[in-house]
Amino acid sequence: MGGSALMGLLACVGAPVELPVERPPDVLLVVLDTVRSDHLSAYGYERPTSPALEILASQGRLYTDVTASSWTWPSHASLFTGLPPWQHGAHFVDSEGLEVVEGFLHAAPMRTELPTMAERFEGEGYDTVLLSGNDLLREELGLSRGFGRVEIFPDDGATLAAAQELLGQERAKPVLLVVNFYGAHAPWFVTHGSGDLTGRLQQDEAWLGPHVLGPGHAWNPMIRAEGGASAAERLIAGELQLPPDGLEIITALYDGEIQRVDAMLGGLLAAWGPGGVVAVTSDHGEYLGERGLWLHCRTVYPQITRVPLVLRASTLSGGQRVEVPVQLDQVQDALLALAGLEVSSPLLDPHPVPIQAAAWRDRSWSGRLGGRFTQGYRLYREGDLALVLGMESGVELYDLSQDPGMFEDLAGSRPQELERLRLAAARSWAEVEPGSAVELDPATAERLRVMGYVD
């Protein structure tokens, strides 16, 4: 080989090679507010409430057993910090909590020193966007800390339109997009999926009339007619009795709203396309008369703590169903891992671990309803055995393999298992001090009052 040829070869060998830098994947997290998994056709429900979620599950991984908190505030804080409520601090408190105009939301804000999911993605070069119909996610309340853009919309249609507009734009950086569709949260409107209930809601009946919202024909179990008790409170107290078809009507309204939210999800996924990382879940479920209860918050039974979760990414095979119980606070690390920003995630390689949930006393309902609402609750579960501790009323034991809804208390018939779980639970829930109060503006306070969160 001639010298010039050799020098040319050596020059080629030693020359630095510019390899293309692979752009991190876009990440989409969708929260279907107030959707319990057992009312989704993707989870076997008889009504076709979730065709879009079914398609997504066929392309990715569906988790059959996911435990969340009992309302928006602690669950979103868990999604955004990867921590349970007793560590991030965002839950009901006995103090005034968040100060509002002429009232209080008796809850503490999320701890300000905790790093958030949005901050971690932003630190890796992502744009971070939160679009929501839920006023509890407003910037001034602190849950959405770290997002570069936060917008709250009056309805899910406006939320979807904003997301579609964003996704239609050219972006220099990858995006973390979090979307909260609020439609399944009360009030519940008559929809195509609920059937023709408009005439029924217009009837001036004691159980319907005071709680129907005008021309929209929405039934709102949270609103207090003329300053009195809400429909939910009247139902729980036994002051309001449902007619024979009452529960069927309410369930149809709720299911119809879920179907409408699923249609919004379908529109969002169409705009998103087949790539990137997608997660769809909920923050909590909803009581529909079980245990004589309505709405959510305040307890830890599966009707409000069991939520859906579907993940889709290029690294996950389609059509998987994961039966291992998991928790909502594991979603953050899973999204970081699927985006290549974390090495591993318990959610992506799940192994049986104890499942925990907690609900704190709500001062408002405690004062108005008393009884079971004067205390907090804790859930501790190993496998199919679940322990529910009322902070004052004692302990309940359930076997979910035979009783997934947790209706038959076995505490009196299985004392050894009860004691074993009680000892294990005693070492759980190392609680931190909640954060300081946050003052709200009058407009936000009024919207939260309509939502039923503020006195």
N, C-alpha and C positions, 0 to 999 in steps of 0.2 A: 504493500500500500504506500502510495506516495505521501510525502510529508504534508502537502497541502490538503490531501484527502483526509489524512489522520487528524490534522488540526480542525478541519471542518467537522469531523465526527465528534471530537472532544468538545468542540464548541456547542454542538447540538446536545450532547449528554449533559453538559454543565449548565445549559441555559435554563433559567426559571420558567416553569410552565404555568400559565394562568388558567386554572380550572374554574369552570362556572360555579358560582355559589348558589346552591339550591335554596329557593325562597321557602321559608316555613309555611305550613299550611294555614289557611284561614280557619277560624274556629267559631262555630255557632252553638250557643246554648239557648234553648227555648224552654221557658217555664210556662206550663199550662196551669195557670193559677186555679187552685181549689178543685182539682180533678183527682178523684179517687180511682185507683187502678181497677177496682172491680166493676166500674161502670164504663169500661172501655172494651169494645169488641176485640181489640188487640190482645186483651187479657181474658177473652172468653165470654164477655157479656153478650146477652142475646140480641140487644138492639145494635144496629150498625153505626155505632157512635164514633168510630175512629178509623175509617179506611185509610187516611193518609199515614197515620202512625203504623198501621199494619204493613203498608208498603215499605216504610222506613225500617221496620223490624225485620222484614224479609231481606233487607240489604245489610243488616248489621246484627247487633246483639241486644236482645231484650232481657232485662232482669225481672224476674217474677216476684221477688220478695225484697222490697226496698222500704226502709223506715225513715221517715222524716220527722220534723217537729210538727206542732199542732196549728201553727199559723204563719202568716207571711214574714213577720219580723224575725223570729229566730231562724226560720228555714233559709231565708235569703242570706242572712249573716253566715250561716253554715256553708252555703254554696260559695260565698265570696271569701271565706277565710279557711275552709277546710277543717273547722273546729266545731264541736258540739256547743249548744247554748250555754252550758255551765262553764265553758271556757271563754267564749267570745262575749258573753255578758248581755246580749240583746234578748231580753225576755221581760215578762211582767214583773213588776216590783211592787212592794207595799207602800213605797213612797210615791210622791206625785209623778215622778218620772219625767216624761216630756211635757213641758208646759205649753199650753195652747191658750187661745183667747177664750176666757170664761170657761175654762175646763182643763182637763189633763188626759193624756194618754198614759196610763199607768204602766209604762215600760221604760227600761233603760236603753240607752244607745249602745251600739257595738263599740268595743274598746278601741280607742283611737291609735294605740301603739301597735296593733296587729297589722302585718302586711296583708294586702288583699290580692285576690286573683287578678284584678285589673292592673294593679301595680306591678305584679310579676310579669304579666304579658307585656305591659308597656316597657318594662325594663329590657325586654328581649326584642324591642323594635316594633311592636304591634300598635296599631291604632285600636283604641278601646271605646266601644259604643254601647250604651244601654238605652233601649227603647221600651217603654212600658205604659200600660194603662192603669197601673197600681200606684196610687199616690204615696204609699209608704216607701217607695224607692226614690223619692225626690232627693236632690243633692243635699239640701239643708238638714235632712234627717240622718245622714251619715252612712247608711247601708251601701250607697253607691260610690263610696270614696275610691278614687283611683281611676275612674272612667273619664276619658278625655271629653266625651260627649254624653250627656244624660238628657233625655226628653221624655216628658209624661204627656200622654195623649188622652182625649176624652173617650175614645172607643177603640176597639181592636182593629177596625177598618183603617183608621188613621195610623195606628201603629204599624200595620202591615204595609201601607203605602209608603211610609217613611223608610222602612227596611228595604222594600223593593227599589226605591229611588237610590238608596245607598249602594245596593248591590249592582245597580246598573251603571255605576260610575267607575272610571279607571282609578286604581289606587296604587300609589307608589310603595305602600307598606302592607303587610298582611294585617288582617283585622280580627279582633275578638269582638263578636257581636252577640249581645245578650238581649233577648226579646221576651217580654212578659205579656202573654195574652190573658186578659182579665175576665173574659166573658162568662166563664163558669161560676164566678163569684156572684153572689146575690147583689143586686136584684136580678131576677130571671125573667127574660122577655119571651113572649110567644115567638117561636121560630118555625121554620119549615120542619125541623126534626121533632118538635114537640107536638105537632098536629094542630088542629083548629080549636084552640082554647080561648080565643078572643072573647066570644060570647059568654063563656063560663066566667072569665075574670071580670066581666062587666056587671055581673049580677051582684046586687047589694046584699051580700050575706055576711054574717058576723065574722066568719073566719077569713073571708077574702076582702070584702069591701074596704075596711080601714087600712089595708096594707097593699092596695093596688095603686100603681103610679100612673095616673092620668092616661093620656092618649097612647103612650107606648105599650100599655097593657102589660106592665111588668109587675110581678108579685115580689115584694121586698120584705122578707121575714125579719130584717134588721130595723126598719124604720118604725119609730114610735108615733102612733097616731095621736095627734093633738097632745103631745107631751106625755102620753101614757106609756105602757109597756109595749115592746115590740111583739110581733107575731111569734117569734121564736121564744121569747120569755114567757108569753102567755101559754104557748103550747107546753113548755117545760113545766110550768107551774100548775098545769091542769085547768087553767081558766079558759082555754080555747080548745074546743073539741073538733076534730076533723070529721066530715061526713064520710060515708062509706067509700066514695071515690076520691076523697081529698088527697090521700097519700099518692094515689095514681097520678093525679093532676100535678102535684108538686114534683114527683119523680120525672114525669114527662117534660116539665119545664127545665129541670136540671139537665136531663139527658139531651134535650134539644140544644141547650147552650153548649154542652160538650161537643156535639156534632158540629155546631157552627165554629167553635174554636178549632176543631180538627180541620175544617175547611180552610181557615186562616193558615194553619200550619202547612197544609198542602200548597197554598199559594206562596208561602215563604220558601219552602223547599224547592219549588219550581224555579224561583228566582235565584236561589243559592246554587243549584246545579249539583252534579254528582260528586264533586271533589271536596277536599277539606275534611274537617272533623266536625261532626254533628252530635249533639246530645239533646234529648228531649226528656223532660221530667216535670214534676209538679212540686209545689211547696207544701201542700197538705191536701187532705180530702174534705169531706163534708158529711155531717150527720144528716140523715133523712128519717128521723124518728127512732132509730135504734137506741135502746136504753132510755127511751123517752127524751132523747137529746136532739138538738138542731144546731145548725151552723158548725163552727169549729172552735179552735183554741181550747184551753182549760183542762183537757184530759189527754190520755195517751193510748186510747183503744184504736184498733186498726182501721176503723171507718174514716179516721182523719190522719193517721200516721202512715198508712200504707199508700205509696204513690208509684206511678210508673217511672221507668227509666229505660231509654233506648239509646244506644251508642252506634254511630256509623263512622268508619274510617277505613282507609286503604289497607291497614294492617289487621283489620278484623274481618273474619269470614262472615258471610251473610247467613241469616236464618238461625243463629245461635240463640238458645234460651239458657240463662244461668239461673239455677235454682238456689244457689248458696245465698243466704240472707246477707244483705249489704245495707249501708247507711248513706244518706244524702250527703253528709260531710266528706265522703270519699270522692265526690265528683270532681272537685277542683284538681286534685293530683292526677286523676285520670285524664283530664283535658290537657294538662301540662305534659304528661307522658306521651299522649297521642300526638301532640304537637312537636315532640322531640326535645322538650325543655326539661323533662325529668327522666331519670333512668327507669323508674318502675312505679307501679301504683297498685295498691291492694285491690282496687276495683277491677283491674285488668287481669289479675291472677288471684281470684277470690278464694279464701279459705275460711272455714267456719270460725267466727270470733263472737264474743258476746255482743248483743245488740242492745243499745240503750236509747231511751228517750225520756224527756222530762217536760212537765207542764207546771207553770207556776200559778198561784192564785191570782185571779183577776178581781181587783178591788170593786169594780163596777158590778159585776154579776154576783159577787159575794154579798154585797150590800143589798142588792135588789131581790136575789133569789135564795140566798143562804144554802143550807143543805150541803150537797156534794161540792158546791162551788166555794166553800169556805176554806178549802185546802188545796195544796198542790199534789201532783202525782208523779211517780217515777215508774218507768218500765225497764226491767232487766230480763234479758232473754238469752238462753243458751239452747241452740237447736230449736226444737219445737216446744220447749217448755218456757213459758213466759210468766214472770212475776210482775204484778202491779201493786205498788205500794202507795196507798193513800197516806198523806203525811200525818193524818190524824185518825183515819178510819180503819187502818189495819192493812192486811195483805191478802191478795187474791192470786190464785195459781190457775193457769190455763195450759191445755195441751193443744197446740195449733194443728197437729197432725189429724186430730179428730174434730177440732172446733176452731177453724181459722178465723171466725169472727169474734172469738173470745167472749162467749156468752155463758159458759158453764164453769163456775168457779169450783176448782178441785182442792182448795186449800184444806178442807176438812177431811178429805179422803186420801191424801198423799203427803203426809206430814214430813217424811224423810226428804223428799225432793224439795218440798217447801223450805225446809230449814237449810238445805245445801245452797239453794239459790239465794236465800236471805243473807247468808254469811258472805257469799260472793258479792252480792249487791252492796253490802255494807262498805266495801272497799272502793265503790264507784262514786262518781259525781263529785269530784273535788272541785268545789265551786269557787270562782273568783268573785271579787267585788265588782258589781256593775258600774258602768260609767256614769258620768254626771249628766244632768238634764240638758235638753236642747229646746230652745224656744222656737215655736212655729209661727208663721205669718197667718193672718186671719183667713185668707182664701184656702190655704192648705188645711187649716183646722176645720173649716166648714166641710170640705170634701171628706175628711176623715170621719167627721161626725155623721155624714150621710152613709158612709161605709159601715157605721156601727162601732167604730173603734174608740170614739171620744165621747165622753159625757158632756 
